[in-house]
Amino acid sequence: MMRKTNEGRSPAGILLPAAAAGLMATLLLMLVGAVLMHQGTLPEGAVAPCALVFLAAGGLLAGLVAAKCAAGRKLPWALGAGFVVFLILLVVGVLLQSQPVNPVRVAVSLCAGGLGARLYCRRQYAQKETV
């Protein structure tokens, strides 16, 4: 039986599921925000901050999933997953709505991805100590 030389998952096998989970969470939260705004529960002035919170939540989830899938160094993968979520939303925003690039969104996405990796690693470390 031949042994594979590359034992780890491919970059696409790490980033794509993480980005898909983060993107779906972001879009679902944005849909909830749109419904709340339509009902009048969410004031119009709170839409931009809520959108950043939703992006952060999606980036955080993407970072958690990437850190779970990655072997070895988890932080670069989590940052990459958060950045992929941002890139997908950026491409959609530019192509469909001609929105400008916002550096705050890039920072929120990267920080959320990194925080996701940090939370995952911290949880793993706490579980090892209790065993």
DAVEN-V729250 format. One record per pair of residues at least 12 apart in sequence whose ideal C-beta (glycine too) atoms are under 6 Angstrom apart, sorted by the first residue. I is the first residue (numbers start at 1). J is the second residue. Records with the same first field share a line. If there is no record, write none. Layout:
BEGIN
I = J, J
END
This chain:
BEGIN
8 = 71
14 = 66, 69, 70, 77
15 = 80, 81, 84
18 = 62, 65, 66, 81
19 = 62, 81, 84, 85
21 = 61, 65
22 = 58, 59, 61, 62, 85
23 = 85, 88
25 = 58, 61
26 = 54, 55, 58
29 = 54, 57
30 = 54
33 = 50
52 = 108
55 = 108, 109
56 = 108, 112
58 = 85
59 = 82, 85, 109, 112, 113
60 = 112, 115, 116
62 = 81, 82, 85, 113
63 = 78, 81, 82, 113, 116, 117
64 = 116, 120
66 = 78, 81
67 = 117, 120
74 = 117, 121
75 = 117
78 = 113, 116, 117
79 = 110, 113, 114
81 = 113
82 = 109, 110, 112, 113
83 = 110
86 = 106, 109
END
